[in-house]
Amino acid sequence: MSPKCDYCGQRNSSFVVTANHLTFCLEQVIGNPPTKDCHKAYLDSLKKTKALKTAKDLPELSQQERSKNISKLEAYQKELKQKRFALRLQSYR
């Protein structure tokens, strides 16, 4: 009895189980690269879909919006720096 691969759906006696309890085929001869590695294929497909989603979700900002956002970020960083300084002063008192 062999488990079913969560990536390709085939049953194989040589397999890998992940921490998330996913089972993947792994056909390999010792000393050679694997002939079938569904876990690597699964991870590659996750990376590709994640990269596509992030590329699609990011809107193009105009130069004016970008400079506005940068100025907000700089103001926020300055505020955080002042808060950290005030906390350090309080710890010395």
C-alpha positions in Angstrom: 0.0 0.0 0.0 1.5 3.3 -1.0 0.2 6.9 -0.4 -1.3 9.1 -3.0 0.8 12.1 -4.1 -0.8 15.4 -3.4 0.7 17.0 -6.5 0.3 14.5 -9.3 -2.2 12.1 -7.8 -0.2 8.9 -8.5 0.5 6.2 -5.9 4.2 5.6 -5.4 6.2 3.6 -2.8 8.9 6.2 -2.7 7.6 9.4 -1.2 8.3 12.4 1.0 5.9 13.8 3.7 6.2 17.5 4.7 5.4 19.2 8.0 2.0 20.2 6.6 1.2 16.5 6.1 1.4 16.7 2.3 2.7 13.6 0.5 4.9 13.9 -2.7 6.5 11.4 -5.1 10.3 11.2 -5.1 11.9 8.7 -7.5 15.6 8.8 -7.2 18.6 6.5 -7.6 21.2 7.1 -5.0 24.0 9.3 -6.3 21.9 10.6 -9.2 19.5 13.5 -9.4 15.8 12.6 -8.9 13.9 11.4 -12.0 10.7 12.6 -10.5 10.4 15.1 -7.7 6.9 16.3 -7.1 7.8 18.3 -4.0 10.2 20.5 -5.9 7.7 20.9 -8.7 5.0 21.9 -6.1 7.3 24.5 -4.6 8.2 25.9 -8.0 4.6 26.2 -8.9 3.8 28.0 -5.6 6.7 30.5 -6.3 5.4 31.2 -9.9 1.8 31.8 -8.8 3.0 34.0 -5.9 5.2 36.0 -8.3 2.4 36.4 -10.8 -0.1 37.6 -8.1 2.3 40.2 -6.6 3.1 41.5 -10.1 -0.6 41.8 -11.0 -1.6 43.4 -7.6 0.9 46.2 -7.6 -0.6 49.3 -9.2 1.6 51.7 -11.2 2.2 54.9 -9.2 2.7 58.3 -10.8 5.8 60.3 -9.9 3.7 62.7 -7.8 2.0 59.8 -5.8 5.4 58.1 -5.3 7.0 61.3 -3.9 4.0 61.9 -1.7 4.3 58.3 -0.3 8.0 58.7 0.2 7.5 61.9 2.2 4.9 60.2 4.4 7.3 57.3 5.0 10.1 59.7 5.9 7.8 61.5 8.4 6.7 58.2 9.9 10.4 57.1 10.3 11.2 60.4 12.0 8.3 60.0 14.4 9.4 56.5 15.3 13.0 57.7 15.8 11.7 60.4 18.2 9.6 57.8 20.1 12.6 55.5 20.5 14.6 58.4 21.8 11.9 59.4 24.3 11.7 55.7 25.5 15.5 55.6 26.0 15.3 58.9 28.0 12.7 57.4 30.2 14.7 54.3 30.9 17.6 56.4 32.2 15.4 58.3 34.7 
